[in-house]
Amino acid sequence: MGYIKEPAGIDFIVDPTPLTTEDRKKISEVISYYKATGRKMSLTKPVTRPRQTTRSKKVIV
């Protein structure tokens, strides 16, 4: 990883994203599960809609 020099007049500020209590509990559960079993905990992925491309759009004339 290289060194990033700040341009004149610009400040780079890196703030951590604050975690909610729900996020902290979930992270703790995952860590404790891994320590107990040595396996990764299966997480449910959020439901997302497929991207609509220009080819999949129907043109009604």
Backbone atoms as SQL, in Angstrom:
CREATE TABLE atoms (id INTEGER PRIMARY KEY, chain TEXT, resi INTEGER, resn TEXT, atom TEXT, x REAL, y REAL, z REAL);
INSERT INTO atoms VALUES
  (1, 'A', 1, 'MET', 'N', 0.847, -1.162, 0.000),
  (2, 'A', 1, 'MET', 'CA', 0.000, 0.000, 0.000),
  (3, 'A', 1, 'MET', 'C', 0.899, 1.232, 0.000),
  (4, 'A', 2, 'GLY', 'N', 0.577, 2.138, -0.847),
  (5, 'A', 2, 'GLY', 'CA', 1.421, 3.308, -0.994),
  (6, 'A', 2, 'GLY', 'C', 0.980, 4.472, -0.123),
  (7, 'A', 3, 'TYR', 'N', 1.807, 5.464, -0.113),
  (8, 'A', 3, 'TYR', 'CA', 1.548, 6.678, 0.649),
  (9, 'A', 3, 'TYR', 'C', 0.749, 7.639, -0.217),
  (10, 'A', 4, 'ILE', 'N', -0.321, 8.194, 0.319),
  (11, 'A', 4, 'ILE', 'CA', -1.145, 9.146, -0.417),
  (12, 'A', 4, 'ILE', 'C', -0.865, 10.537, 0.124),
  (13, 'A', 5, 'LYS', 'N', -0.407, 11.413, -0.736),
  (14, 'A', 5, 'LYS', 'CA', -0.114, 12.783, -0.329),
  (15, 'A', 5, 'LYS', 'C', -1.374, 13.624, -0.520),
  (16, 'A', 6, 'GLU', 'N', -1.725, 14.387, 0.491),
  (17, 'A', 6, 'GLU', 'CA', -2.901, 15.249, 0.397),
  (18, 'A', 6, 'GLU', 'C', -2.589, 16.439, -0.497),
  (19, 'A', 7, 'PRO', 'N', -3.447, 16.710, -1.476),
  (20, 'A', 7, 'PRO', 'CA', -3.264, 17.912, -2.286),
  (21, 'A', 7, 'PRO', 'C', -3.443, 19.162, -1.427),
  (22, 'A', 8, 'ALA', 'N', -2.887, 20.260, -1.861),
  (23, 'A', 8, 'ALA', 'CA', -2.983, 21.506, -1.112),
  (24, 'A', 8, 'ALA', 'C', -4.450, 21.929, -0.977),
  (25, 'A', 9, 'GLY', 'N', -4.876, 22.212, 0.235),
  (26, 'A', 9, 'GLY', 'CA', -6.235, 22.682, 0.477),
  (27, 'A', 9, 'GLY', 'C', -7.267, 21.578, 0.644),
  (28, 'A', 10, 'ILE', 'N', -6.852, 20.320, 0.575),
  (29, 'A', 10, 'ILE', 'CA', -7.790, 19.202, 0.717),
  (30, 'A', 10, 'ILE', 'C', -7.329, 18.330, 1.874),
  (31, 'A', 11, 'ASP', 'N', -8.256, 18.005, 2.782),
  (32, 'A', 11, 'ASP', 'CA', -7.949, 17.139, 3.914),
  (33, 'A', 11, 'ASP', 'C', -8.677, 15.816, 3.739),
  (34, 'A', 12, 'PHE', 'N', -7.945, 14.712, 3.830),
  (35, 'A', 12, 'PHE', 'CA', -8.555, 13.388, 3.796),
  (36, 'A', 12, 'PHE', 'C', -8.901, 13.003, 5.225),
  (37, 'A', 13, 'ILE', 'N', -10.169, 12.713, 5.479),
  (38, 'A', 13, 'ILE', 'CA', -10.604, 12.319, 6.806),
  (39, 'A', 13, 'ILE', 'C', -11.237, 10.936, 6.694),
  (40, 'A', 14, 'VAL', 'N', -10.757, 9.999, 7.481),
  (41, 'A', 14, 'VAL', 'CA', -11.282, 8.641, 7.469),
  (42, 'A', 14, 'VAL', 'C', -11.962, 8.397, 8.802),
  (43, 'A', 15, 'ASP', 'N', -13.273, 8.258, 8.770),
  (44, 'A', 15, 'ASP', 'CA', -14.053, 7.987, 9.970),
  (45, 'A', 15, 'ASP', 'C', -14.574, 6.562, 9.909),
  (46, 'A', 16, 'PRO', 'N', -14.544, 5.857, 11.023),
  (47, 'A', 16, 'PRO', 'CA', -15.153, 4.532, 11.032),
  (48, 'A', 16, 'PRO', 'C', -16.676, 4.670, 10.988),
  (49, 'A', 17, 'THR', 'N', -17.314, 3.714, 10.356),
  (50, 'A', 17, 'THR', 'CA', -18.770, 3.712, 10.309),
  (51, 'A', 17, 'THR', 'C', -19.289, 3.226, 11.660),
  (52, 'A', 18, 'PRO', 'N', -20.153, 3.986, 12.332),
  (53, 'A', 18, 'PRO', 'CA', -20.650, 3.548, 13.634),
  (54, 'A', 18, 'PRO', 'C', -21.555, 2.320, 13.477),
  (55, 'A', 19, 'LEU', 'N', -21.392, 1.370, 14.392),
  (56, 'A', 19, 'LEU', 'CA', -22.193, 0.154, 14.357),
  (57, 'A', 19, 'LEU', 'C', -23.408, 0.297, 15.258),
  (58, 'A', 20, 'THR', 'N', -24.504, -0.270, 14.819),
  (59, 'A', 20, 'THR', 'CA', -25.693, -0.303, 15.664),
  (60, 'A', 20, 'THR', 'C', -25.537, -1.441, 16.664),
  (61, 'A', 21, 'THR', 'N', -26.369, -1.453, 17.684),
  (62, 'A', 21, 'THR', 'CA', -26.295, -2.531, 18.676),
  (63, 'A', 21, 'THR', 'C', -26.627, -3.872, 18.037),
  (64, 'A', 22, 'GLU', 'N', -27.524, -3.862, 17.053),
  (65, 'A', 22, 'GLU', 'CA', -27.871, -5.093, 16.347),
  (66, 'A', 22, 'GLU', 'C', -26.664, -5.640, 15.582),
  (67, 'A', 23, 'ASP', 'N', -25.914, -4.742, 14.921),
  (68, 'A', 23, 'ASP', 'CA', -24.720, -5.149, 14.197),
  (69, 'A', 23, 'ASP', 'C', -23.671, -5.722, 15.148),
  (70, 'A', 24, 'ARG', 'N', -23.485, -5.082, 16.284),
  (71, 'A', 24, 'ARG', 'CA', -22.503, -5.559, 17.261),
  (72, 'A', 24, 'ARG', 'C', -22.872, -6.947, 17.778),
  (73, 'A', 25, 'LYS', 'N', -24.162, -7.173, 18.034),
  (74, 'A', 25, 'LYS', 'CA', -24.608, -8.483, 18.513),
  (75, 'A', 25, 'LYS', 'C', -24.373, -9.553, 17.455),
  (76, 'A', 26, 'LYS', 'N', -24.674, -9.244, 16.206),
  (77, 'A', 26, 'LYS', 'CA', -24.499, -10.213, 15.129),
  (78, 'A', 26, 'LYS', 'C', -23.020, -10.556, 14.944),
  (79, 'A', 27, 'ILE', 'N', -22.156, -9.552, 15.009),
  (80, 'A', 27, 'ILE', 'CA', -20.722, -9.786, 14.875),
  (81, 'A', 27, 'ILE', 'C', -20.227, -10.656, 16.029),
  (82, 'A', 28, 'SER', 'N', -20.704, -10.394, 17.238),
  (83, 'A', 28, 'SER', 'CA', -20.315, -11.197, 18.400),
  (84, 'A', 28, 'SER', 'C', -20.771, -12.645, 18.243),
  (85, 'A', 29, 'GLU', 'N', -21.985, -12.846, 17.715),
  (86, 'A', 29, 'GLU', 'CA', -22.489, -14.202, 17.486),
  (87, 'A', 29, 'GLU', 'C', -21.615, -14.950, 16.489),
  (88, 'A', 30, 'VAL', 'N', -21.252, -14.283, 15.409),
  (89, 'A', 30, 'VAL', 'CA', -20.441, -14.913, 14.374),
  (90, 'A', 30, 'VAL', 'C', -19.071, -15.285, 14.926),
  (91, 'A', 31, 'ILE', 'N', -18.458, -14.396, 15.692),
  (92, 'A', 31, 'ILE', 'CA', -17.138, -14.662, 16.261),
  (93, 'A', 31, 'ILE', 'C', -17.199, -15.818, 17.259),
  (94, 'A', 32, 'SER', 'N', -18.202, -15.807, 18.140),
  (95, 'A', 32, 'SER', 'CA', -18.303, -16.877, 19.130),
  (96, 'A', 32, 'SER', 'C', -18.599, -18.220, 18.461),
  (97, 'A', 33, 'TYR', 'N', -19.407, -18.240, 17.403),
  (98, 'A', 33, 'TYR', 'CA', -19.681, -19.470, 16.660),
  (99, 'A', 33, 'TYR', 'C', -18.401, -20.011, 16.036),
  (100, 'A', 34, 'TYR', 'N', -17.603, -19.122, 15.449),
  (101, 'A', 34, 'TYR', 'CA', -16.362, -19.542, 14.813),
  (102, 'A', 34, 'TYR', 'C', -15.379, -20.098, 15.846),
  (103, 'A', 35, 'LYS', 'N', -15.283, -19.446, 16.995),
  (104, 'A', 35, 'LYS', 'CA', -14.371, -19.922, 18.035),
  (105, 'A', 35, 'LYS', 'C', -14.809, -21.283, 18.577),
  (106, 'A', 36, 'ALA', 'N', -16.119, -21.522, 18.664),
  (107, 'A', 36, 'ALA', 'CA', -16.632, -22.772, 19.216),
  (108, 'A', 36, 'ALA', 'C', -16.514, -23.934, 18.226),
  (109, 'A', 37, 'THR', 'N', -16.769, -23.651, 16.936),
  (110, 'A', 37, 'THR', 'CA', -16.823, -24.741, 15.968),
  (111, 'A', 37, 'THR', 'C', -15.651, -24.759, 14.992),
  (112, 'A', 38, 'GLY', 'N', -15.024, -23.629, 14.761),
  (113, 'A', 38, 'GLY', 'CA', -13.948, -23.555, 13.773),
  (114, 'A', 38, 'GLY', 'C', -14.469, -23.426, 12.352),
  (115, 'A', 39, 'ARG', 'N', -15.784, -23.227, 12.211),
  (116, 'A', 39, 'ARG', 'CA', -16.391, -23.073, 10.886),
  (117, 'A', 39, 'ARG', 'C', -17.049, -21.709, 10.765),
  (118, 'A', 40, 'LYS', 'N', -17.209, -21.271, 9.521),
  (119, 'A', 40, 'LYS', 'CA', -17.888, -20.004, 9.284),
  (120, 'A', 40, 'LYS', 'C', -19.386, -20.190, 9.448),
  (121, 'A', 41, 'MET', 'N', -20.024, -19.193, 9.994),
  (122, 'A', 41, 'MET', 'CA', -21.475, -19.210, 10.174),
  (123, 'A', 41, 'MET', 'C', -22.130, -18.810, 8.859),
  (124, 'A', 42, 'SER', 'N', -23.147, -19.555, 8.444),
  (125, 'A', 42, 'SER', 'CA', -23.826, -19.184, 7.202),
  (126, 'A', 42, 'SER', 'C', -24.735, -17.992, 7.478),
  (127, 'A', 43, 'LEU', 'N', -24.583, -16.967, 6.661),
  (128, 'A', 43, 'LEU', 'CA', -25.373, -15.753, 6.816),
  (129, 'A', 43, 'LEU', 'C', -26.358, -15.660, 5.665),
  (130, 'A', 44, 'THR', 'N', -27.513, -15.102, 5.936),
  (131, 'A', 44, 'THR', 'CA', -28.483, -14.905, 4.872),
  (132, 'A', 44, 'THR', 'C', -28.115, -13.639, 4.118),
  (133, 'A', 45, 'LYS', 'N', -28.157, -13.726, 2.814),
  (134, 'A', 45, 'LYS', 'CA', -27.831, -12.574, 1.994),
  (135, 'A', 45, 'LYS', 'C', -29.089, -11.730, 1.802),
  (136, 'A', 46, 'PRO', 'N', -28.949, -10.414, 1.704),
  (137, 'A', 46, 'PRO', 'CA', -30.127, -9.581, 1.468),
  (138, 'A', 46, 'PRO', 'C', -30.702, -9.855, 0.082),
  (139, 'A', 47, 'VAL', 'N', -31.994, -9.771, -0.019),
  (140, 'A', 47, 'VAL', 'CA', -32.665, -10.018, -1.289),
  (141, 'A', 47, 'VAL', 'C', -32.480, -8.799, -2.184),
  (142, 'A', 48, 'THR', 'N', -31.940, -9.043, -3.359),
  (143, 'A', 48, 'THR', 'CA', -31.745, -7.952, -4.305),
  (144, 'A', 48, 'THR', 'C', -32.433, -8.286, -5.609),
  (145, 'A', 49, 'ARG', 'N', -32.838, -7.258, -6.287),
  (146, 'A', 49, 'ARG', 'CA', -33.451, -7.459, -7.589),
  (147, 'A', 49, 'ARG', 'C', -32.351, -7.510, -8.640),
  (148, 'A', 50, 'PRO', 'N', -32.535, -8.304, -9.698),
  (149, 'A', 50, 'PRO', 'CA', -31.534, -8.327, -10.762),
  (150, 'A', 50, 'PRO', 'C', -31.492, -6.990, -11.490),
  (151, 'A', 51, 'ARG', 'N', -30.301, -6.629, -11.956),
  (152, 'A', 51, 'ARG', 'CA', -30.156, -5.371, -12.676),
  (153, 'A', 51, 'ARG', 'C', -30.885, -5.446, -14.009),
  (154, 'A', 52, 'GLN', 'N', -31.479, -4.354, -14.382),
  (155, 'A', 52, 'GLN', 'CA', -32.174, -4.287, -15.655),
  (156, 'A', 52, 'GLN', 'C', -31.235, -3.633, -16.662),
  (157, 'A', 53, 'THR', 'N', -30.898, -4.392, -17.687),
  (158, 'A', 53, 'THR', 'CA', -29.983, -3.876, -18.695),
  (159, 'A', 53, 'THR', 'C', -30.790, -3.309, -19.854),
  (160, 'A', 54, 'THR', 'N', -30.116, -2.642, -20.753),
  (161, 'A', 54, 'THR', 'CA', -30.804, -2.046, -21.906),
  (162, 'A', 54, 'THR', 'C', -31.369, -3.129, -22.818),
  (163, 'A', 55, 'ARG', 'N', -30.757, -4.288, -22.849),
  (164, 'A', 55, 'ARG', 'CA', -31.267, -5.362, -23.692),
  (165, 'A', 55, 'ARG', 'C', -32.549, -5.968, -23.150),
  (166, 'A', 56, 'SER', 'N', -32.681, -6.005, -21.817),
  (167, 'A', 56, 'SER', 'CA', -33.843, -6.643, -21.230),
  (168, 'A', 56, 'SER', 'C', -35.066, -5.725, -21.180),
  (169, 'A', 57, 'LYS', 'N', -34.901, -4.448, -21.503),
  (170, 'A', 57, 'LYS', 'CA', -36.031, -3.534, -21.505),
  (171, 'A', 57, 'LYS', 'C', -36.874, -3.771, -22.763),
  (172, 'A', 58, 'LYS', 'N', -38.166, -3.835, -22.568),
  (173, 'A', 58, 'LYS', 'CA', -39.063, -4.023, -23.702),
  (174, 'A', 58, 'LYS', 'C', -39.538, -2.655, -24.183),
  (175, 'A', 59, 'VAL', 'N', -39.524, -2.473, -25.475),
  (176, 'A', 59, 'VAL', 'CA', -39.977, -1.224, -26.062),
  (177, 'A', 59, 'VAL', 'C', -41.352, -1.489, -26.647),
  (178, 'A', 60, 'ILE', 'N', -42.339, -0.725, -26.174),
  (179, 'A', 60, 'ILE', 'CA', -43.711, -0.864, -26.681),
  (180, 'A', 60, 'ILE', 'C', -43.951, 0.287, -27.654),
  (181, 'A', 61, 'VAL', 'N', -44.305, -0.092, -28.875),
  (182, 'A', 61, 'VAL', 'CA', -44.531, 0.920, -29.907),
  (183, 'A', 61, 'VAL', 'C', -45.993, 1.020, -30.213);
